Amino acid sequence: MAPQTPYTTDLAGRDPIEALRDTTSRIGALAGAWSPADFERSYAPGKWSARQILTHLAQTEIALGHRARMALTTPNYAAQSFDQDTWIARESTTSGRDALDAFLALAAMNRALFASLSPADRATTLSHPEYGSLTVDWILHQMAGHQIHHLKQLEETATRG
């Protein structure tokens, strides 16, 4: 049975590795031809711009990819929480193009790692201060659903051009 994450509904029962491949490709195709002004648009008033969403996606690839790697290589690994809004504020000068490129590269690395894992690797446990005991498989499902969640926002942003 697939682990339940905050993004289980977004993943909708799909294979997470296939979802990562598809979503990453769709985000690249969608935003690949955007101008700097396009990256500054938002899907709704008061919400993150496309640039901020892409920065957040890249940061999430860093954080969750790190968690998975640490869990796979460090017995009894305990992950740390991070504040996404504080992280976004720290990288306010990252361009939309750079955020997109970073996301696509990091997502490709993480996807390759996840695709190489055995069932035993995916069952590797870690602890998290908010979520308790987790597995690497939980991280994989979380990342896949999270990408889909933000793809929907980027698609909505594209319609506001």
C-alpha positions as a Markdown table, in Angstrom:
| # | Residue | x | y | z |
|---|---|---|---|---|
| 1 | Met | 0.0 | 0.0 | 0.0 |
| 2 | Ala | 1.2 | 3.5 | -0.9 |
| 3 | Pro | 2.1 | 5.8 | 2.0 |
| 4 | Gln | -0.2 | 8.6 | 2.8 |
| 5 | Thr | 1.3 | 12.1 | 2.4 |
| 6 | Pro | -0.1 | 15.6 | 2.4 |
| 7 | Tyr | -0.1 | 15.2 | -1.5 |
| 8 | Thr | -1.7 | 11.8 | -1.8 |
| 9 | Thr | -4.8 | 13.3 | -3.5 |
| 10 | Asp | -2.6 | 15.1 | -6.0 |
| 11 | Leu | -0.7 | 11.9 | -6.9 |
| 12 | Ala | -4.1 | 10.1 | -7.2 |
| 13 | Gly | -2.6 | 6.5 | -7.1 |
| 14 | Arg | -0.1 | 7.1 | -9.9 |
| 15 | Asp | 3.3 | 5.4 | -9.9 |
| 16 | Pro | 5.5 | 8.1 | -8.2 |
| 17 | Ile | 8.5 | 7.6 | -10.5 |
| 18 | Glu | 6.4 | 7.9 | -13.7 |
| 19 | Ala | 4.6 | 10.9 | -12.2 |
| 20 | Leu | 7.9 | 12.6 | -11.4 |
| 21 | Arg | 9.1 | 12.0 | -15.0 |
| 22 | Asp | 5.8 | 13.3 | -16.5 |
| 23 | Thr | 5.4 | 16.3 | -14.2 |
| 24 | Thr | 9.0 | 17.4 | -14.6 |
| 25 | Ser | 8.7 | 17.1 | -18.4 |
| 26 | Arg | 5.4 | 19.1 | -18.4 |
| 27 | Ile | 6.8 | 21.9 | -16.2 |
| 28 | Gly | 9.9 | 22.1 | -18.5 |
| 29 | Ala | 7.7 | 22.3 | -21.6 |
| 30 | Leu | 5.3 | 24.8 | -20.0 |
| 31 | Ala | 7.9 | 27.3 | -18.7 |
| 32 | Gly | 10.7 | 26.6 | -21.1 |
| 33 | Ala | 9.8 | 29.5 | -23.4 |
| 34 | Trp | 8.6 | 32.0 | -20.8 |
| 35 | Ser | 10.0 | 35.5 | -20.7 |
| 36 | Pro | 11.3 | 37.1 | -17.5 |
| 37 | Ala | 7.9 | 38.8 | -17.2 |
| 38 | Asp | 6.1 | 35.5 | -17.6 |
| 39 | Phe | 8.0 | 34.1 | -14.6 |
| 40 | Glu | 6.7 | 37.0 | -12.5 |
| 41 | Arg | 3.0 | 36.2 | -13.1 |
| 42 | Ser | 1.0 | 34.4 | -10.5 |
| 43 | Tyr | -1.9 | 32.0 | -10.7 |
| 44 | Ala | -3.9 | 34.2 | -8.2 |
| 45 | Pro | -3.6 | 37.5 | -6.4 |
| 46 | Gly | -1.4 | 37.4 | -3.4 |
| 47 | Lys | 0.1 | 34.0 | -4.3 |
| 48 | Trp | 3.6 | 33.1 | -5.3 |
| 49 | Ser | 4.8 | 34.0 | -8.7 |
| 50 | Ala | 5.8 | 31.3 | -11.2 |
| 51 | Arg | 9.5 | 32.2 | -10.4 |
| 52 | Gln | 8.8 | 31.6 | -6.7 |
| 53 | Ile | 7.0 | 28.3 | -7.3 |
| 54 | Leu | 9.9 | 27.1 | -9.4 |
| 55 | Thr | 12.4 | 28.3 | -6.7 |
| 56 | His | 10.3 | 26.4 | -4.1 |
| 57 | Leu | 10.3 | 23.3 | -6.3 |
| 58 | Ala | 14.1 | 23.4 | -6.7 |
| 59 | Gln | 14.5 | 24.0 | -2.9 |
| 60 | Thr | 12.2 | 21.0 | -2.2 |
| 61 | Glu | 14.2 | 18.8 | -4.5 |
| 62 | Ile | 17.3 | 19.8 | -2.5 |
| 63 | Ala | 15.7 | 19.3 | 0.9 |
| 64 | Leu | 13.8 | 16.0 | 0.2 |
| 65 | Gly | 16.5 | 14.6 | -1.9 |
| 66 | His | 19.0 | 15.3 | 0.9 |
| 67 | Arg | 16.6 | 13.6 | 3.4 |
| 68 | Ala | 16.4 | 10.5 | 1.2 |
| 69 | Arg | 20.1 | 10.3 | 0.7 |
| 70 | Met | 20.8 | 10.8 | 4.4 |
| 71 | Ala | 18.3 | 8.2 | 5.4 |
| 72 | Leu | 19.8 | 5.7 | 3.0 |
| 73 | Thr | 23.3 | 6.3 | 4.3 |
| 74 | Thr | 22.9 | 7.2 | 8.0 |
| 75 | Pro | 21.4 | 4.8 | 10.5 |
| 76 | Asn | 18.6 | 6.4 | 12.7 |
| 77 | Tyr | 18.6 | 9.5 | 10.6 |
| 78 | Ala | 16.5 | 12.4 | 12.0 |
| 79 | Ala | 15.4 | 15.0 | 9.4 |
| 80 | Gln | 15.0 | 18.6 | 10.2 |
| 81 | Ser | 12.0 | 20.8 | 9.3 |
| 82 | Phe | 12.4 | 23.9 | 7.1 |
| 83 | Asp | 10.3 | 27.0 | 6.7 |
| 84 | Gln | 9.4 | 27.3 | 3.0 |
| 85 | Asp | 8.6 | 31.0 | 3.2 |
| 86 | Thr | 12.0 | 31.8 | 4.8 |
| 87 | Trp | 13.8 | 29.7 | 2.2 |
| 88 | Ile | 11.9 | 31.6 | -0.6 |
| 89 | Ala | 12.8 | 35.0 | 0.9 |
| 90 | Arg | 16.5 | 34.0 | 1.0 |
| 91 | Glu | 16.5 | 33.4 | -2.8 |
| 92 | Ser | 14.5 | 36.4 | -4.0 |
| 93 | Thr | 17.1 | 37.3 | -6.7 |
| 94 | Thr | 17.1 | 33.9 | -8.4 |
| 95 | Ser | 15.7 | 34.4 | -11.9 |
| 96 | Gly | 12.8 | 32.3 | -13.2 |
| 97 | Arg | 15.0 | 30.7 | -15.8 |
| 98 | Asp | 17.7 | 29.8 | -13.2 |
| 99 | Ala | 15.0 | 28.4 | -10.9 |
| 100 | Leu | 13.5 | 26.3 | -13.7 |
| 101 | Asp | 17.0 | 25.0 | -14.8 |
| 102 | Ala | 17.9 | 24.1 | -11.2 |
| 103 | Phe | 14.5 | 22.4 | -10.6 |
| 104 | Leu | 14.8 | 20.3 | -13.8 |
| 105 | Ala | 18.4 | 19.3 | -13.0 |
| 106 | Leu | 17.8 | 18.4 | -9.4 |
| 107 | Ala | 14.6 | 16.6 | -10.2 |
| 108 | Ala | 16.4 | 14.5 | -12.8 |
| 109 | Met | 19.1 | 13.5 | -10.2 |
| 110 | Asn | 16.5 | 12.6 | -7.6 |
| 111 | Arg | 14.3 | 10.7 | -10.1 |
| 112 | Ala | 17.4 | 8.6 | -11.1 |
| 113 | Leu | 18.2 | 7.9 | -7.5 |
| 114 | Phe | 14.6 | 6.8 | -6.7 |
| 115 | Ala | 14.4 | 4.7 | -9.8 |
| 116 | Ser | 17.5 | 2.8 | -8.7 |
| 117 | Leu | 16.2 | 1.9 | -5.3 |
| 118 | Ser | 15.2 | -1.6 | -4.2 |
| 119 | Pro | 12.1 | -2.2 | -2.2 |
| 120 | Ala | 14.3 | -2.6 | 0.8 |
| 121 | Asp | 15.9 | 0.8 | 0.1 |
| 122 | Arg | 12.5 | 2.4 | -0.2 |
| 123 | Ala | 11.5 | 0.9 | 3.1 |
| 124 | Thr | 14.4 | 2.6 | 4.9 |
| 125 | Thr | 13.1 | 4.6 | 7.8 |
| 126 | Leu | 13.9 | 8.0 | 9.1 |
| 127 | Ser | 12.3 | 10.3 | 11.7 |
| 128 | His | 10.8 | 13.8 | 11.2 |
| 129 | Pro | 9.8 | 16.2 | 13.9 |
| 130 | Glu | 6.4 | 16.9 | 12.4 |
| 131 | Tyr | 5.5 | 13.7 | 10.6 |
| 132 | Gly | 7.1 | 11.1 | 13.0 |
| 133 | Ser | 8.5 | 7.9 | 11.5 |
| 134 | Leu | 8.7 | 7.9 | 7.7 |
| 135 | Thr | 10.3 | 5.9 | 4.9 |
| 136 | Val | 12.2 | 6.8 | 1.8 |
| 137 | Asp | 9.1 | 5.6 | -0.1 |
| 138 | Trp | 7.1 | 8.3 | 1.8 |
| 139 | Ile | 9.5 | 10.9 | 0.6 |
| 140 | Leu | 9.2 | 9.7 | -3.0 |
| 141 | His | 5.4 | 9.8 | -2.9 |
| 142 | Gln | 5.5 | 13.2 | -1.2 |
| 143 | Met | 7.8 | 14.7 | -3.9 |
| 144 | Ala | 5.7 | 13.3 | -6.7 |
| 145 | Gly | 2.4 | 14.6 | -5.4 |
| 146 | His | 4.0 | 17.9 | -4.5 |
| 147 | Gln | 5.3 | 18.4 | -8.0 |
| 148 | Ile | 1.8 | 17.7 | -9.4 |
| 149 | His | 0.3 | 20.2 | -6.9 |
| 150 | His | 2.5 | 23.0 | -8.1 |
| 151 | Leu | 2.2 | 22.0 | -11.8 |
| 152 | Lys | -1.5 | 22.8 | -11.5 |
| 153 | Gln | -0.6 | 26.3 | -10.2 |
| 154 | Leu | 1.9 | 26.8 | -13.1 |
| 155 | Glu | -0.7 | 25.7 | -15.6 |
| 156 | Glu | -3.1 | 28.3 | -14.1 |
| 157 | Thr | -0.4 | 30.9 | -14.3 |
| 158 | Ala | 0.1 | 30.2 | -18.0 |
| 159 | Thr | -3.5 | 30.9 | -18.7 |
| 160 | Arg | -3.2 | 34.4 | -17.1 |
| 161 | Gly | -0.8 | 35.6 | -19.7 |
